Amino acid sequence: MNRILVVEDERAIAFALDADLRSEGYAVTVAPTGDQALELARVEPFDLVLLDVMLPGKDGFEVCRELRRGGFRAPIIMLTAKAQEAEKVMGLELGADDYVTKPFSPRELRARVKAALRRSVDEPHEAFRFGDAEVDFGRCEVRRGATVVDLTALEFKLLSTFIKRRGRVLTREQLIDAAWGPGVSLNDRVVDNHIVGLRRKLEPDPSQPRFLLNIRGLGYRFDA
């Protein structure tokens, strides 16, 4: 039975989410504030977090940031009444896996929860080495020798996607779906800039990449 933490201060919405998710067979815990959510996540194993953005005290962005910094790896789906693209991107940059805008249908939310849980099961959990880099999926950490590489949550998602699908050409649209989430609309240049950042941090010579290769007219391929 998957355990879901619902972080929502509006009682009616929290009650509806609790009832709907329990009817689907999930074990649900509700936290009305960000601080309570952080406390619960430190001591209890959750498989997914539904996180409202507008919370009293610490907002959802702060909670998401602190969860990821503390090593929390389970999927985080953010809930918000705001639909601005910049806020969606901000949440995803901080480590959220998906974004649902209120009002949403229970059917859509259930589908997103199932998809996020399915993706998390498929993620690699062991270490992976290429060149002088070692990726520790359990710690969400990358090292080059004795030095920890400072990757953002989004960069780590991109790298994980490349590793899982190494040797295959991935379009920018596929990378956006995997790292930013389905339905996010971004300029291709945003993806390119993140690849440049990964090369700068991981390639022996970023100007002559060995691992993160551009396949002209198609996308990118990770060779290792």
C-alpha positions in Angstrom: 0.0 0.0 0.0 1.5 3.3 -1.1 1.6 6.0 1.6 0.7 9.6 0.5 1.3 12.8 2.5 -1.3 15.5 1.6 -0.2 19.0 2.6 -3.2 21.2 2.4 -4.6 23.8 4.8 -8.1 24.1 3.3 -10.1 21.6 5.3 -12.7 20.9 2.6 -10.0 20.2 0.0 -7.9 18.1 2.4 -11.0 16.1 3.3 -11.9 15.5 -0.3 -8.4 14.4 -1.2 -8.1 12.2 1.8 -11.4 10.4 1.0 -10.7 10.1 -2.7 -7.2 8.7 -2.3 -8.3 6.2 0.4 -11.0 5.0 -1.9 -8.2 4.1 -4.4 -6.4 2.1 -1.7 -3.7 4.5 -0.6 -2.8 5.2 3.0 -3.2 8.9 3.5 -1.8 11.4 6.1 -2.9 15.0 6.1 -0.7 17.9 7.3 -2.2 21.4 7.3 1.1 23.3 7.5 4.5 23.1 5.9 6.3 22.7 9.2 4.1 19.7 10.1 4.7 18.2 6.7 8.5 18.5 7.1 8.3 16.9 10.6 6.3 14.0 9.3 8.5 13.4 6.3 11.6 13.2 8.6 10.1 10.3 10.6 7.7 8.5 8.3 8.3 6.8 4.9 6.0 8.4 2.3 5.8 7.2 -1.4 4.4 10.5 -2.7 3.6 14.1 -1.5 0.7 16.2 -2.7 1.9 19.7 -1.7 -0.3 22.9 -1.8 1.7 26.0 -2.8 -0.3 28.5 -0.7 0.3 27.4 2.9 0.4 29.3 6.2 4.0 29.9 7.3 6.3 28.1 4.9 4.8 28.0 1.5 4.9 24.9 -0.8 8.1 26.1 -2.6 10.0 26.3 0.7 8.7 22.9 1.8 9.7 21.3 -1.5 13.2 22.9 -1.3 13.7 21.6 2.2 12.4 18.1 1.4 14.8 17.7 -1.5 17.8 19.2 0.4 17.1 16.7 3.2 17.3 13.8 0.8 13.6 13.1 0.3 13.4 11.2 -3.0 9.7 10.3 -3.4 7.6 12.2 -6.0 6.2 15.6 -5.1 3.1 16.9 -6.9 2.4 20.6 -6.3 -1.2 21.9 -6.1 -1.9 25.5 -6.8 -4.6 27.9 -7.8 -2.1 29.8 -9.9 -1.4 28.8 -13.5 1.5 31.0 -14.4 4.2 29.2 -16.3 7.0 30.8 -14.4 5.6 29.5 -11.1 5.4 26.0 -12.5 9.0 26.1 -13.7 10.1 27.4 -10.3 8.4 24.5 -8.5 10.0 22.0 -10.9 13.4 23.7 -10.5 13.1 23.1 -6.8 12.5 19.4 -7.2 8.8 18.9 -7.8 7.8 16.2 -10.2 4.5 17.5 -11.4 2.1 20.4 -11.1 -1.7 20.4 -10.9 -3.7 23.6 -11.1 -6.9 24.0 -9.0 -9.7 23.3 -9.7 -8.8 19.9 -10.9 -10.8 16.7 -11.5 -10.3 13.8 -9.1 -9.8 11.6 -12.1 -7.0 13.7 -13.5 -5.2 13.9 -10.1 -5.5 10.1 -9.6 -4.0 9.6 -13.0 -1.1 11.9 -12.2 -0.5 10.2 -8.8 -0.4 6.8 -10.5 2.0 8.0 -13.2 4.3 9.6 -10.6 4.4 6.4 -8.5 5.0 4.3 -11.6 7.9 6.5 -12.7 9.5 6.4 -9.2 9.5 2.6 -9.2 11.3 2.6 -12.6 14.0 4.9 -11.4 17.5 3.4 -10.8 18.5 3.0 -7.1 22.2 2.0 -7.5 25.3 4.0 -8.2 26.3 4.6 -11.8 29.8 5.6 -13.0 31.0 7.3 -16.1 34.3 9.0 -16.7 35.4 10.3 -13.3 31.8 10.9 -12.1 29.8 8.7 -9.8 26.0 9.1 -9.5 24.5 7.9 -6.2 20.7 7.7 -6.8 20.0 6.9 -3.2 21.6 10.1 -2.0 20.7 12.1 -5.2 24.3 13.1 -5.3 27.0 13.2 -7.9 30.8 13.1 -7.2 33.9 13.7 -9.3 36.6 12.1 -7.2 36.2 13.3 -3.7 34.3 16.4 -4.7 30.5 16.6 -4.6 29.1 18.2 -7.8 26.6 20.9 -7.1 23.6 19.9 -9.3 20.2 21.5 -9.1 17.2 19.2 -8.7 16.3 19.7 -12.3 19.8 18.9 -13.5 19.8 15.7 -11.5 16.4 14.7 -13.1 17.9 15.4 -16.5 21.0 13.3 -15.8 18.9 10.5 -14.4 16.8 10.5 -17.5 19.9 10.3 -19.7 21.3 7.4 -17.7 18.1 5.4 -17.7 17.9 5.8 -21.5 21.6 5.9 -22.3 22.5 5.1 -25.9 19.1 6.4 -27.2 18.4 9.7 -28.8 16.0 11.9 -26.8 14.2 14.8 -28.2 13.8 18.0 -26.3 10.1 17.3 -25.9 11.0 13.9 -24.3 13.5 15.6 -22.0 10.9 18.3 -21.0 8.3 15.6 -20.2 10.8 13.6 -18.1 12.4 16.4 -16.2 9.9 19.3 -16.1 6.8 17.2 -16.4 4.0 16.6 -19.0 2.2 19.7 -20.2 5.0 22.2 -19.5 5.7 24.4 -22.4 9.3 25.6 -22.7 11.5 27.1 -25.4 14.0 24.6 -26.8 16.7 27.0 -25.6 15.9 26.3 -22.0 16.7 22.7 -22.5 19.9 23.5 -24.3 21.0 25.8 -21.5 20.5 23.1 -18.9 22.5 20.6 -21.1 25.3 23.2 -21.3 25.3 23.5 -17.5 25.5 19.7 -17.1 28.4 19.5 -19.6 30.2 22.2 -17.7 29.9 20.3 -14.4 30.5 16.7 -15.7 32.4 16.6 -19.0 36.2 16.5 -18.9 36.2 19.1 -21.7 32.8 20.8 -22.0 33.7 22.2 -25.5 34.3 18.6 -26.7 31.6 16.6 -24.9 32.2 12.8 -24.6 29.0 11.8 -22.8 26.2 14.4 -23.5 26.1 14.4 -27.3 24.0 16.7 -29.5 22.5 14.8 -32.4 21.8 17.5 -35.0 18.2 17.9 -35.9 17.0 15.3 -33.4 18.0 16.0 -29.8 20.6 14.5 -27.4 22.2 11.2 -26.6 24.0 10.0 -23.5 26.9 7.7 -24.3 28.7 6.0 -21.4 
